[in-house]
Amino acid sequence: MSKKENKIYVMKWTDMEKTLNDDKVDDDDSEDDEDDILQKLNKAPKEPTIRYESINHNGIVNRLRSLHGTPIVATWNDEGEVGIYNVAAAIEELDADVPEAILQETQSKNKKKKNKKA
């Protein structure tokens, strides 16, 4: 792989949910009745969605640091060079609404790929 083929990825993860097995329910403090628990068990979980934008980077990233509260990130590459990047455009693109039809199309393609492997 060439130095110029490396990238920084800015990601947005949505619809991430706890699994029911991760929830701790104390019998003494639980306010859920049996119907509430059955409703939670029968609820179909949403498919998680991961979207990303990539930014070209010169060399392998050894370290990446962000200036908290700003879209500025700094990288240190394998040759000791430091790069400063403004990822605001990538964040704006990820924050833009995506039509539901496109998300469904992507999810259905992913399911088809999974089924082909099986």
C-alpha positions as CSV (number, residue, x, y, z in Angstrom):
1,M,0.0,0.0,0.0
2,S,1.3,3.4,-0.9
3,K,1.7,6.2,1.6
4,K,-1.0,8.2,-0.2
5,E,-3.6,5.5,0.1
6,N,-4.0,5.9,3.9
7,K,-7.1,7.6,5.3
8,I,-8.6,9.1,8.4
9,Y,-12.1,7.9,9.0
10,V,-14.8,10.1,10.7
11,M,-17.6,7.8,11.8
12,K,-21.2,8.2,13.1
13,W,-22.8,5.2,14.8
14,T,-26.5,5.2,15.3
15,D,-29.2,2.9,16.6
16,M,-26.8,1.2,19.0
17,E,-28.8,-0.4,21.8
18,K,-28.0,-2.4,24.9
19,T,-28.9,-6.0,24.7
20,L,-31.4,-7.4,27.2
21,N,-28.7,-9.6,28.6
22,D,-26.6,-6.6,29.6
23,D,-29.4,-5.1,31.7
24,K,-29.2,-5.8,35.3
25,V,-32.5,-6.0,37.1
26,D,-32.6,-6.1,40.8
27,D,-35.7,-7.8,42.1
28,D,-36.0,-5.5,45.1
29,D,-35.8,-2.2,43.1
30,S,-37.5,-3.3,39.9
31,E,-40.7,-1.3,39.1
32,D,-41.3,-3.3,35.9
33,D,-44.2,-5.7,36.1
34,E,-44.4,-8.9,34.2
35,D,-46.1,-7.3,31.2
36,D,-43.4,-4.7,30.9
37,I,-40.7,-7.3,30.9
38,L,-42.5,-9.4,28.2
39,Q,-42.9,-6.3,26.0
40,K,-39.2,-5.6,26.2
41,L,-38.4,-9.2,25.3
42,N,-40.7,-9.1,22.3
43,K,-39.4,-5.7,21.0
44,A,-37.5,-6.2,17.8
45,P,-34.1,-4.4,18.0
46,K,-33.1,-1.8,15.4
47,E,-30.3,-2.5,13.0
48,P,-27.3,-0.4,14.0
49,T,-26.1,2.0,11.3
50,I,-22.5,3.1,10.8
51,R,-21.7,5.9,8.4
52,Y,-18.3,7.3,7.6
53,E,-16.4,9.9,5.7
54,S,-12.7,9.5,4.8
55,I,-9.9,12.1,4.6
56,N,-6.7,11.3,2.8
57,H,-3.7,11.0,5.0
58,N,0.0,10.8,4.1
59,G,1.4,7.7,5.8
60,I,0.3,5.4,8.6
61,V,-1.4,7.1,11.6
62,N,0.5,6.3,14.8
63,R,-1.5,8.7,16.9
64,L,-4.6,10.9,16.5
65,R,-5.7,13.5,19.0
66,S,-8.6,15.9,18.9
67,L,-9.0,19.4,20.2
68,H,-12.1,18.7,22.3
69,G,-15.1,20.7,21.3
70,T,-13.7,21.6,17.9
71,P,-13.5,19.7,14.6
72,I,-9.6,20.0,14.7
73,V,-7.6,16.8,14.9
74,A,-3.9,16.2,14.8
75,T,-2.1,13.1,13.6
76,W,1.4,11.8,14.0
77,N,2.5,9.4,11.2
78,D,5.0,6.6,11.0
79,E,7.7,8.9,9.7
80,G,7.4,11.3,12.7
81,E,5.4,14.0,10.7
82,V,2.6,15.8,12.3
83,G,-0.6,16.8,10.4
84,I,-3.4,19.1,11.4
85,Y,-6.9,18.5,9.9
86,N,-10.2,20.3,10.1
87,V,-12.9,17.5,9.9
88,A,-15.8,19.9,10.0
89,A,-16.9,19.1,6.5
90,A,-17.0,15.4,7.2
91,I,-19.0,15.9,10.4
92,E,-21.5,18.1,8.6
93,E,-21.9,15.4,5.9
94,L,-22.5,12.8,8.6
95,D,-25.0,15.0,10.4
96,A,-27.1,15.6,7.3
97,D,-30.3,13.6,7.1
98,V,-30.1,10.5,4.9
99,P,-33.3,9.4,3.2
100,E,-34.8,6.3,4.8
101,A,-34.9,4.6,1.4
102,I,-31.1,4.8,1.1
103,L,-30.6,3.4,4.6
104,Q,-33.0,0.5,3.9
105,E,-31.4,-0.2,0.6
106,T,-27.9,-0.4,2.2
107,Q,-29.2,-2.6,5.0
108,S,-30.9,-5.0,2.5
109,K,-27.7,-5.2,0.5
110,N,-25.7,-6.1,3.7
111,K,-28.3,-8.8,4.6
112,K,-27.9,-10.3,1.1
113,K,-24.1,-10.4,1.4
114,K,-24.5,-12.1,4.8
115,N,-26.8,-14.7,3.3
116,K,-24.5,-15.5,0.4
117,K,-21.6,-16.3,2.8
118,A,-23.8,-18.8,4.8
